[in-house]
């Protein structure tokens, strides 16, 4: 009876526990409180998102298309599709009745599939040929924005993409952006030098799709009030009056993005003294503004980086750098999803001492394996580009964001015009702003070549049609920056979510360290080679040249032969040293892959063997002790 009694009590206890858990889950499901315990706060909406959703003044409809069923969506994407739906529901909890959520399952040949395609949602195709839908459309009245296919690769920007679409349909006005440039970004009817028309850059055409684009002349003394974002590209020979206009634009809350360049290859400036000679690359900066903001850029030097250098062999060019994710900020929306950037002959910023009240955020940087070189040797490639290379072991900012309360760079007032029109009555000057009323942000990039068609895109001819294919993320970067700033402070404040991407920064650092130990030896050998060559040339000159070697004394001939032999030996050592450097880098990559692939299975195997041996020894010791105890009892 006691045995059955214990069983009954246990069963009753389990049943009571089950009822308590069900009741607790039912009550907790109606409670809005929730906790996000993930390291990157993956399930917490940003403050900017909450502000945008809370400001909705009318119903916005979100139509979510998700393929459902056992085989409708791949297993690896089901959890991601659920996270998309969870985020949409989270938006609903903030926006309330102003956000209407509709979910559809677009089965093949169904009305839901037709609706998805009408809404701009396209099917995604797997390698097996199967198709599934994961996308949404956001609409309000006659305005619509579609995310045609939501990719897991953009999970880090999922919140940004969703709230941007909502903000676009909620606000019917297209933002107006200005473009100020000394190069023909927007095109020009006739170039005075070539006497040919210049087509607009691909960048200009892309911007016109989403924004109202207005040209701002380089000699502008004011910036129109309707311009929210001003894109300044290669402000070569900018006048103080135009800098003053930029200064007042920033102080009144305008967003400024400036691409300056110490050596713009695509801005060839002719020499008026020698018109038949090739032009020289143009240089640009914002001297008064940079000084006021505590930013400096050496206009006589460009950066060389052997970690991100482009080309190979005789085309190896460390001053044309290809940045990957490790060089870009993963915490900024504009850079977090950029895979590569190509910068040609870029400068660097020194932002170590920003002005009071300003904060510096690096968006892109070089590797520590870099140095500044003179502009005159910027385009040198091959072995000559590495001559005398001595990295300073410091990563340098290539692009940065300044944020905070800006103060005027012209405390003495508006500068007088360079060439005033005496017959024109001066306009009533606008009141000067001395300091911004609220915090603002400015984006600076130390390269302008990256926006030119020759660096950013490839133009192909497909069946007689002109097709533009991006070569890298250059245009995506500037488009993302403009979109972020033009959408208002709430959208601009959106943080980039945590990502599963983990760059091999340790491996990069190991490669850099392996290279550094050779640079000193290479430099010593190069210096010795140069000194030996100079001595040999000097000796030949003293003896009347190589053809007069027969009148040299035996000692001079022996010295000359020794110099020649030393030159050959030094070149051979340099060749072997560079070969060893390449082999070490390749070996490092190989063993890193071996360790990453084989180490964990090996550790698990060793642990299993050790655990089995230990368990067998414990069992043997227990049996021996039991046998001994039994023998003693007998």
C-alpha positions as CSV (number, residue, x, y, z in Angstrom):
1,X,0.0,0.0,0.0
2,X,2.9,2.3,0.9
3,X,4.4,1.7,-2.6
4,X,1.2,2.8,-4.4
5,X,0.9,5.8,-2.0
6,X,4.3,7.1,-3.0
7,X,3.4,6.7,-6.7
8,X,0.2,8.6,-6.3
9,X,1.9,11.4,-4.4
10,X,4.5,11.7,-7.2
11,X,1.9,11.7,-10.0
12,X,-0.1,14.3,-8.2
13,X,2.9,16.4,-7.7
14,X,3.9,16.2,-11.4
15,X,0.3,17.1,-12.4
16,X,0.2,20.0,-10.0
17,X,3.6,21.2,-11.4
18,X,2.3,21.0,-14.9
19,X,-0.8,23.0,-14.1
20,X,1.3,25.7,-12.3
21,X,3.6,26.0,-15.4
22,X,0.6,26.3,-17.8
23,X,-1.0,28.9,-15.6
24,X,2.2,30.9,-15.2
25,X,2.8,30.9,-19.0
26,X,-0.8,32.0,-19.7
27,X,-0.5,34.8,-17.2
28,X,3.0,35.8,-18.4
29,X,1.9,35.9,-22.0
30,X,-0.4,38.8,-21.3
31,X,2.3,40.8,-19.5
32,X,4.2,43.2,-21.7
33,X,7.4,42.9,-19.7
34,X,10.2,41.1,-21.5
35,X,14.0,40.8,-21.0
36,X,16.6,40.7,-23.7
37,X,19.6,38.7,-22.4
38,X,21.5,38.5,-25.7
39,X,25.0,40.1,-25.8
40,X,24.2,42.4,-28.7
41,X,20.7,43.2,-27.6
42,X,19.3,41.6,-30.7
43,X,15.7,41.9,-29.6
44,X,15.7,45.4,-28.3
45,X,14.5,48.2,-30.6
46,X,16.6,51.3,-30.9
47,X,15.4,54.6,-29.5
48,X,15.3,56.1,-33.0
49,X,13.0,53.3,-34.1
50,X,10.7,53.9,-31.2
51,X,10.5,57.6,-31.9
52,X,9.7,57.1,-35.6
53,X,7.0,54.6,-34.8
54,X,5.5,56.7,-32.0
55,X,5.2,59.7,-34.4
56,X,3.0,57.9,-37.0
57,X,-0.1,60.0,-37.4
58,X,-2.0,57.6,-39.6
59,X,-2.3,53.9,-40.4
60,X,0.6,52.3,-42.2
61,X,0.1,48.8,-43.6
62,X,2.8,46.1,-43.5
63,X,2.1,43.1,-45.7
64,X,4.5,40.2,-44.7
65,X,4.9,37.4,-47.2
66,X,6.4,34.2,-45.8
67,X,6.2,30.8,-47.4
68,X,4.9,28.3,-44.9
69,X,4.7,24.5,-44.8
70,X,7.0,21.6,-44.3
71,X,9.1,22.2,-47.5
72,X,8.1,25.8,-48.2
73,X,11.1,27.4,-46.7
74,X,14.6,25.9,-46.0
75,X,15.3,24.7,-42.5
76,X,18.3,27.0,-42.0
77,X,16.1,30.0,-42.8
78,X,13.0,29.2,-40.7
79,X,14.4,30.7,-37.6
80,X,15.5,33.8,-39.5
81,X,12.0,34.1,-40.9
82,X,10.6,33.8,-37.4
83,X,12.9,36.6,-36.3
84,X,11.7,38.8,-39.1
85,X,8.1,38.2,-38.0
86,X,9.0,38.8,-34.3
87,X,10.5,42.2,-35.2
88,X,7.4,43.2,-37.2
89,X,5.3,42.3,-34.1
90,X,7.7,44.3,-31.9
91,X,7.1,47.3,-34.2
92,X,3.4,46.8,-33.8
93,X,3.7,46.8,-30.0
94,X,5.3,50.3,-30.2
95,X,3.2,51.8,-33.0
96,X,-0.2,50.5,-31.8
97,X,-3.2,50.9,-34.1
98,X,-1.2,53.0,-36.5
99,X,0.7,49.9,-37.8
100,X,-1.4,47.2,-39.4
101,X,0.2,43.8,-39.9
102,X,-1.1,41.4,-42.5
103,X,0.6,38.0,-43.1
104,X,0.3,35.9,-46.2
105,X,1.5,32.5,-47.4
106,X,2.2,32.9,-51.1
107,X,1.7,29.3,-52.3
108,X,2.4,28.5,-56.0
109,X,-0.3,29.7,-58.4
110,X,-2.3,31.2,-55.6
111,X,-3.9,34.7,-55.2
112,X,-1.4,35.4,-52.4
113,X,1.5,34.8,-54.9
114,X,0.0,37.2,-57.3
115,X,-0.4,39.8,-54.5
116,X,3.2,39.3,-53.5
117,X,4.4,40.0,-57.1
118,X,2.1,43.0,-57.4
119,X,3.7,44.3,-54.1
120,X,7.2,43.9,-55.5
121,X,8.1,40.8,-53.5
122,X,10.1,38.4,-55.5
123,X,10.7,34.7,-54.9
124,X,14.1,33.5,-53.8
125,X,15.6,30.5,-55.5
126,X,17.7,27.8,-53.9
127,X,20.5,25.8,-55.5
128,X,18.0,22.9,-55.8
129,X,15.7,25.1,-57.9
130,X,13.0,25.4,-55.2
131,X,11.5,28.8,-54.6
132,X,10.3,30.5,-51.4
133,X,9.1,33.9,-50.4
134,X,10.4,36.1,-47.6
135,X,9.7,39.8,-48.1
136,X,7.3,42.5,-47.3
137,X,5.7,45.7,-48.5
138,X,4.9,48.9,-46.6
139,X,2.1,51.1,-47.9
140,X,0.2,54.2,-46.9
141,X,-2.4,55.7,-49.3
142,X,-0.7,55.7,-52.7
143,X,2.9,55.4,-51.4
144,X,4.6,52.0,-51.2
145,X,8.0,50.7,-50.3
146,X,9.0,47.0,-50.8
147,X,11.7,44.8,-49.4
148,X,11.6,42.4,-52.4
149,X,13.5,39.6,-50.6
150,X,14.8,39.9,-47.1
151,X,18.3,38.3,-47.0
152,X,19.9,36.7,-44.0
153,X,23.1,38.5,-45.0
154,X,21.4,41.8,-44.1
155,X,20.1,40.6,-40.7
156,X,22.4,43.2,-39.1
157,X,20.4,46.0,-40.9
158,X,17.0,44.4,-40.6
159,X,15.7,46.9,-38.1
160,X,17.1,49.8,-40.2
161,X,15.6,48.5,-43.5
162,X,12.1,48.0,-41.9
163,X,11.9,51.4,-40.1
164,X,13.3,53.2,-43.2
165,X,10.6,51.8,-45.4
166,X,8.0,52.9,-42.8
167,X,9.5,56.4,-42.5
168,X,9.5,56.8,-46.3
169,X,5.8,56.0,-46.8
170,X,4.9,58.1,-43.7
171,X,6.6,61.2,-45.1
172,X,5.5,62.0,-48.7
173,X,8.2,64.6,-49.4
174,X,11.5,63.5,-51.0
175,X,14.5,65.1,-49.3
176,X,16.5,67.7,-51.2
177,X,20.3,67.2,-51.2
178,X,22.9,69.5,-52.6
179,X,26.0,68.6,-54.6
180,X,29.0,71.0,-54.6
181,X,32.0,69.9,-56.5
182,X,34.9,71.2,-58.6
183,X,34.7,68.1,-60.8
184,X,31.7,67.4,-63.1
185,X,29.8,65.0,-60.9
186,X,26.5,66.2,-62.3
187,X,27.9,66.5,-65.8
188,X,28.6,69.6,-67.8
189,X,27.5,70.7,-71.3
190,X,31.0,71.4,-72.7
191,X,34.4,71.0,-71.1
192,X,36.5,74.0,-72.0
193,X,39.7,71.9,-72.2
194,X,38.4,68.9,-74.1
195,X,35.5,70.8,-75.9
196,X,33.3,67.7,-75.2
197,X,30.3,67.2,-73.0
198,X,30.7,65.3,-69.8
199,X,28.0,62.8,-68.8
200,X,26.9,62.8,-65.2
201,X,28.6,60.3,-63.0
202,X,26.8,57.1,-62.1
203,X,26.6,58.4,-58.6
204,X,24.5,61.4,-59.7
205,X,22.1,59.2,-61.5
206,X,21.7,56.9,-58.5
207,X,21.0,59.8,-56.2
208,X,18.4,61.3,-58.5
209,X,16.3,58.1,-58.0
210,X,15.7,58.7,-54.3
211,X,16.3,62.5,-53.8
212,X,15.8,65.9,-55.3
213,X,19.3,66.8,-56.3
214,X,20.3,70.5,-56.5
215,X,23.6,71.8,-57.8
216,X,25.5,74.2,-55.5
217,X,28.2,76.3,-57.2
218,X,31.7,76.3,-55.8
219,X,31.5,80.0,-55.2
220,X,28.2,79.9,-53.3
221,X,27.9,82.4,-50.4
222,X,24.8,80.7,-49.0
223,X,23.2,77.3,-49.0
224,X,19.5,77.1,-49.8
225,X,17.2,76.5,-46.9
226,X,15.5,73.5,-48.5
227,X,18.8,71.5,-48.7
228,X,19.0,69.0,-45.9
229,X,22.2,67.2,-46.8
230,X,25.1,68.8,-48.7
231,X,27.6,66.5,-50.5
232,X,30.9,68.2,-51.2
233,X,33.2,66.4,-53.5
234,X,36.8,67.6,-54.3
235,X,36.4,71.2,-53.2
236,X,39.5,72.3,-55.0
237,X,40.5,75.9,-54.6
238,X,37.5,76.6,-52.4
239,X,37.2,80.3,-51.4
240,X,36.7,81.5,-47.9
241,X,33.2,82.8,-48.7
242,X,32.1,79.3,-49.8
243,X,33.7,77.8,-46.6
244,X,31.7,80.4,-44.6
245,X,28.5,79.2,-46.3
246,X,29.4,75.6,-45.3
247,X,30.1,76.8,-41.8
248,X,26.7,78.5,-41.4
249,X,25.0,75.5,-43.1
250,X,26.3,73.1,-40.4
251,X,25.5,75.5,-37.6
252,X,21.9,75.8,-38.6
253,X,21.6,72.0,-38.6
254,X,22.4,71.0,-42.1
255,X,24.2,67.7,-42.7
256,X,27.6,67.9,-44.4
257,X,29.4,65.0,-46.2
258,X,32.8,66.1,-47.6
259,X,35.1,64.0,-49.8
260,X,38.5,65.7,-49.9
261,X,41.6,64.4,-51.5
262,X,45.3,65.3,-51.5
263,X,45.9,63.6,-54.9
264,X,42.7,63.1,-57.0
265,X,43.7,61.0,-60.1
266,X,40.4,61.7,-61.8
267,X,40.9,65.5,-61.5
268,X,43.7,66.1,-63.9
269,X,44.7,69.8,-63.8
270,X,46.5,71.1,-66.9
271,X,49.7,73.2,-66.5
272,X,49.0,76.6,-68.2
273,X,52.8,77.0,-68.7
274,X,53.0,73.6,-70.6
275,X,49.6,73.0,-72.1
276,X,50.8,70.0,-74.1
277,X,52.1,68.1,-71.1
278,X,49.9,65.7,-69.1
279,X,47.9,67.3,-66.3
280,X,48.6,66.9,-62.6
281,X,46.1,65.4,-60.1
282,X,44.1,68.0,-58.2
283,X,44.2,68.5,-54.4
284,X,41.4,69.7,-52.1
285,X,40.8,70.4,-48.4
286,X,38.6,72.6,-46.2
287,X,41.4,74.6,-44.4
288,X,39.3,76.9,-42.2
289,X,36.7,74.3,-41.2
290,X,39.3,71.6,-40.5
291,X,41.2,74.0,-38.2
292,X,38.1,75.0,-36.3
293,X,37.1,71.3,-35.9
294,X,40.6,70.2,-34.8
295,X,41.2,68.0,-37.9
296,X,44.3,68.0,-40.0
297,X,45.2,66.3,-43.3
298,X,48.6,66.5,-44.9
299,X,47.9,67.5,-48.5
300,X,51.4,66.6,-49.6
301,X,51.2,62.9,-48.7
302,X,49.1,59.8,-49.5
303,X,48.9,56.6,-47.5
304,X,50.6,53.3,-48.5
305,X,49.3,50.2,-46.9
306,X,50.8,46.8,-47.6
307,X,48.0,44.9,-45.8
308,X,45.3,46.3,-48.1
309,X,47.5,47.0,-51.2
310,X,46.1,46.2,-54.6
311,X,47.7,44.3,-57.5
312,X,50.6,41.9,-57.6
313,X,54.0,41.6,-59.2
314,X,54.9,44.7,-61.2
315,X,51.4,46.1,-60.7
316,X,51.6,45.9,-56.9
317,X,50.5,49.3,-55.7
318,X,50.3,49.9,-51.9
319,X,48.8,53.4,-52.5
320,X,45.7,51.9,-54.1
321,X,44.1,50.1,-51.2
322,X,41.1,47.7,-51.1
323,X,39.6,47.8,-47.6
324,X,37.6,44.8,-46.3
325,X,35.2,44.5,-43.3
326,X,38.1,44.5,-40.8
327,X,38.9,48.1,-41.8
328,X,35.3,49.4,-41.5
329,X,33.2,50.2,-38.5
330,X,30.8,47.4,-37.7
331,X,28.8,49.7,-35.4
332,X,27.7,52.3,-38.0
333,X,24.8,51.6,-40.2
334,X,26.5,53.2,-43.2
335,X,29.6,50.9,-43.1
336,X,28.4,47.7,-41.3
337,X,27.2,46.0,-44.4
338,X,29.9,47.2,-46.9
339,X,32.2,44.3,-48.0
340,X,34.9,46.2,-49.9
341,X,36.0,49.8,-50.6
342,X,38.5,50.9,-53.2
343,X,40.5,54.1,-52.3
344,X,43.1,55.4,-54.7
345,X,45.9,57.7,-53.4
346,X,43.9,58.5,-50.3
347,X,45.0,60.9,-47.6
348,X,44.5,60.3,-43.9
349,X,43.1,62.5,-41.1
350,X,44.7,63.3,-37.8
351,X,41.8,63.6,-35.4
352,X,43.7,63.2,-32.1
353,X,42.8,66.7,-30.9
354,X,39.2,67.5,-31.9
355,X,37.7,70.8,-30.9
356,X,35.9,71.1,-27.5
357,X,32.4,69.6,-27.7
358,X,33.1,67.4,-30.7
359,X,33.4,63.6,-30.7
360,X,35.2,61.6,-33.4
361,X,34.0,58.2,-34.6
362,X,36.2,56.4,-37.1
363,X,34.3,54.8,-40.0
364,X,37.2,53.5,-42.0
365,X,40.9,53.1,-41.2
366,X,44.2,51.8,-42.5
367,X,46.0,48.8,-41.0
368,X,48.9,49.5,-38.7
369,X,51.1,48.2,-41.5
370,X,51.0,51.5,-43.3
371,X,52.8,54.8,-43.7
372,X,52.5,58.2,-45.5
373,X,54.5,58.8,-48.7
374,X,55.0,61.9,-50.8
375,X,52.5,62.6,-53.6
376,X,55.3,62.6,-56.2
377,X,55.7,58.8,-55.7
378,X,52.0,58.0,-55.2
379,X,51.6,56.1,-58.5
380,X,54.8,54.1,-58.3
381,X,54.2,50.3,-58.4
382,X,56.1,47.0,-58.3
383,X,59.3,46.6,-56.3
384,X,60.0,50.3,-56.5
385,X,56.9,51.0,-54.4
386,X,58.3,49.0,-51.5
387,X,61.7,50.8,-51.5
388,X,62.3,52.4,-48.1
389,X,58.9,51.2,-46.8
390,X,58.9,51.6,-43.0
391,X,55.4,51.3,-41.4
392,X,54.8,53.4,-38.3
393,X,52.6,50.7,-36.6
394,X,49.5,53.0,-36.4
395,X,46.1,52.7,-37.9
396,X,45.1,55.9,-39.5
397,X,41.5,57.3,-40.1
398,X,40.4,57.4,-43.7
399,X,36.8,58.4,-43.0
400,X,35.3,59.7,-39.8
401,X,32.2,61.2,-38.3
402,X,32.3,64.4,-36.2
403,X,29.4,64.8,-33.8
404,X,28.5,67.4,-31.2
405,X,27.9,71.1,-30.9
406,X,29.8,72.9,-33.6
407,X,31.2,76.4,-33.3
408,X,31.9,78.8,-36.1
409,X,35.2,78.8,-38.0
410,X,34.7,82.5,-38.7
411,X,34.5,84.3,-35.3
412,X,35.5,87.5,-36.9
413,X,32.4,87.4,-39.2
414,X,31.7,86.8,-42.8
415,X,34.8,87.2,-45.1
416,X,34.8,89.9,-47.7
417,X,34.2,88.6,-51.3
418,X,37.4,87.9,-53.3
419,X,36.2,89.9,-56.3
420,X,33.3,92.1,-55.3
421,X,31.0,93.6,-58.0
422,X,31.2,97.4,-57.3
423,X,28.1,98.1,-59.4
424,X,26.0,95.6,-57.6
425,X,24.3,96.7,-54.4
426,X,25.3,94.3,-51.6
427,X,22.5,92.3,-50.1
428,X,21.5,92.6,-46.5
429,X,23.8,90.2,-44.6
430,X,22.1,87.4,-42.7
431,X,22.7,87.2,-39.0
432,X,25.8,85.1,-38.3
433,X,25.5,82.0,-36.2
434,X,28.3,81.6,-33.7
435,X,27.3,78.2,-32.4
436,X,24.9,75.4,-33.3
437,X,21.7,75.3,-31.3
438,X,21.7,71.5,-31.1
439,X,24.1,68.7,-31.8
440,X,24.9,67.9,-35.4
441,X,27.2,65.6,-37.3
442,X,29.6,65.9,-40.2
443,X,31.1,63.1,-42.3
444,X,34.6,63.4,-43.7
445,X,36.3,61.1,-46.2
446,X,40.0,61.5,-47.3
447,X,39.5,60.3,-50.9
448,X,37.4,61.6,-53.8
449,X,38.6,59.2,-56.5
450,X,36.5,56.5,-55.0
451,X,33.3,58.1,-56.3
452,X,34.4,58.5,-59.9
453,X,33.0,55.9,-62.4
454,X,36.5,54.6,-63.1
455,X,36.9,53.5,-59.5
456,X,33.4,52.6,-58.5
457,X,31.7,50.9,-61.4
458,X,32.2,48.8,-64.5
459,X,30.1,49.8,-67.6
460,X,29.2,46.8,-69.8
461,X,27.4,46.5,-73.1
462,X,24.9,43.7,-73.0
463,X,22.9,43.2,-76.2
464,X,23.3,46.9,-77.0
465,X,22.2,48.0,-73.6
466,X,24.5,50.0,-71.2
467,X,24.7,48.0,-68.0
468,X,26.4,49.5,-64.9
469,X,27.8,47.0,-62.5
470,X,29.3,48.1,-59.1
471,X,32.9,47.1,-58.7
472,X,32.9,47.5,-54.9
473,X,30.9,49.2,-52.1
474,X,32.0,52.8,-52.9
475,X,28.7,54.1,-54.1
476,X,26.7,52.1,-51.6
477,X,28.7,53.8,-48.9
478,X,27.9,57.4,-50.0
479,X,24.3,56.5,-50.7
480,X,24.0,55.0,-47.2
481,X,25.5,58.1,-45.6
482,X,23.2,60.4,-47.5
483,X,20.1,58.4,-46.8
484,X,21.0,58.1,-43.1
485,X,21.5,61.8,-42.7
486,X,18.6,62.9,-44.9
487,X,16.1,60.7,-43.0
488,X,16.4,62.8,-39.8
489,X,18.0,62.4,-36.5
490,X,15.8,59.5,-35.3
491,X,16.8,57.2,-38.2
492,X,20.4,58.5,-38.1
493,X,20.6,57.4,-34.4
494,X,19.8,53.8,-35.3
495,X,22.6,51.5,-34.2
496,X,23.8,48.5,-36.2
497,X,22.7,45.3,-34.6
498,X,25.2,42.6,-33.5
499,X,26.3,40.3,-36.3
500,X,27.4,36.7,-36.5
501,X,30.4,37.8,-38.7
502,X,33.7,37.4,-36.9
503,X,36.6,38.8,-38.9
504,X,40.0,37.1,-38.5
505,X,41.6,40.1,-37.0
506,X,44.1,38.0,-35.1
507,X,45.3,36.4,-38.3
508,X,45.6,39.8,-40.0
509,X,47.7,41.0,-37.0
510,X,49.9,37.9,-37.2
511,X,50.5,38.4,-40.9
512,X,51.4,42.1,-40.2
513,X,53.8,41.1,-37.5
514,X,55.4,38.5,-39.7
515,X,55.9,41.1,-42.4
516,X,57.3,43.7,-40.1
517,X,60.4,41.7,-39.1
518,X,61.5,41.7,-42.7
519,X,61.0,45.3,-43.4
520,X,64.1,46.4,-41.5
521,X,66.3,43.8,-43.2
522,X,64.9,44.8,-46.6
523,X,65.6,48.5,-46.0
524,X,69.2,47.7,-44.8
525,X,69.9,45.7,-47.9
526,X,68.3,48.3,-50.2
527,X,70.4,51.0,-48.6
528,X,73.6,48.9,-48.9
529,X,72.7,48.2,-52.5
530,X,72.3,51.9,-53.3
531,X,75.6,52.8,-51.5
532,X,77.5,50.0,-53.3
533,X,76.1,51.1,-56.7
534,X,77.0,54.7,-56.0
535,X,80.6,53.8,-55.1
536,X,80.9,51.6,-58.2
537,X,79.6,54.4,-60.4
538,X,81.9,56.9,-58.8
539,X,84.9,54.6,-59.3
540,X,84.0,54.1,-63.0
541,X,83.6,57.9,-63.4
542,X,87.1,58.6,-61.9
543,X,88.7,56.1,-64.3
544,X,87.0,57.5,-67.4
545,X,84.0,55.2,-67.7
546,X,83.5,51.5,-68.3
547,X,85.3,51.5,-71.7
548,X,88.5,52.8,-70.0
549,X,88.6,50.0,-67.5
550,X,91.9,48.7,-69.0
551,X,93.8,51.8,-67.7
552,X,92.6,51.2,-64.2
553,X,95.2,50.0,-61.7
554,X,95.0,46.4,-60.5
555,X,93.7,47.6,-57.1
556,X,90.9,49.7,-58.7
557,X,89.9,46.8,-60.9
558,X,89.8,44.5,-57.9
559,X,87.7,47.0,-56.0
560,X,85.3,47.4,-59.0
561,X,84.9,43.6,-59.3
562,X,84.2,43.4,-55.6
563,X,81.5,46.1,-55.9
564,X,79.9,44.3,-58.8
565,X,79.9,41.0,-56.9
566,X,78.4,42.7,-53.8
567,X,75.6,44.2,-55.9
568,X,74.7,40.8,-57.4
569,X,74.9,39.1,-53.9
570,X,72.7,41.9,-52.4
571,X,70.1,41.6,-55.1
572,X,70.0,37.8,-54.6
573,X,69.6,38.2,-50.8
574,X,66.8,40.7,-51.4
575,X,65.1,38.3,-53.8
576,X,65.3,35.4,-51.3
577,X,64.1,37.6,-48.4
578,X,61.0,38.7,-50.3
579,X,60.4,35.0,-51.3
580,X,60.7,34.0,-47.7
581,X,58.2,36.7,-46.7
582,X,55.6,35.4,-49.2
583,X,56.2,31.8,-48.0
584,X,55.8,32.7,-44.4
585,X,52.5,34.5,-45.1
586,X,51.2,31.5,-47.0
587,X,52.4,29.1,-44.3
588,X,50.6,31.2,-41.7
589,X,47.3,31.0,-43.6
590,X,47.7,27.3,-44.1
591,X,48.4,26.4,-40.5
592,X,45.6,28.8,-39.4
593,X,43.2,26.8,-41.5
594,X,44.5,23.5,-40.2
595,X,44.1,24.7,-36.6
596,X,40.6,26.0,-37.2
597,X,39.5,22.8,-38.9
598,X,41.3,20.1,-37.0
599,X,41.9,21.5,-33.5
600,X,38.4,21.1,-32.1
601,X,37.8,17.5,-33.3
602,X,41.3,16.6,-32.0
603,X,40.6,18.1,-28.6
604,X,37.2,16.3,-28.4
605,X,38.9,13.0,-29.4
606,X,41.7,13.4,-26.8
607,X,39.1,14.3,-24.1
608,X,37.1,11.2,-25.0
609,X,40.1,9.0,-24.8
610,X,41.2,10.5,-21.5
611,X,37.8,10.2,-20.1
612,X,37.5,6.5,-21.1
613,X,41.0,5.7,-19.7
614,X,40.2,7.5,-16.4
615,X,36.8,5.7,-16.1
616,X,38.4,2.3,-16.8
617,X,41.1,3.0,-14.1
618,X,38.5,4.0,-11.6
619,X,36.5,0.9,-12.4
620,X,39.6,-1.3,-12.0
621,X,40.5,0.4,-8.7
622,X,36.9,-0.1,-7.4
623,X,37.0,-3.8,-8.4
624,X,40.3,-4.3,-6.8
625,X,39.1,-2.7,-3.6
626,X,36.0,-4.8,-3.6
627,X,38.0,-8.0,-4.1
628,X,40.4,-7.1,-1.3
629,X,37.5,-6.4,1.0
630,X,35.8,-9.7,0.1
631,X,39.1,-11.5,0.7
632,X,39.5,-9.8,4.1
633,X,36.0,-10.8,5.2
634,X,36.7,-14.4,4.2
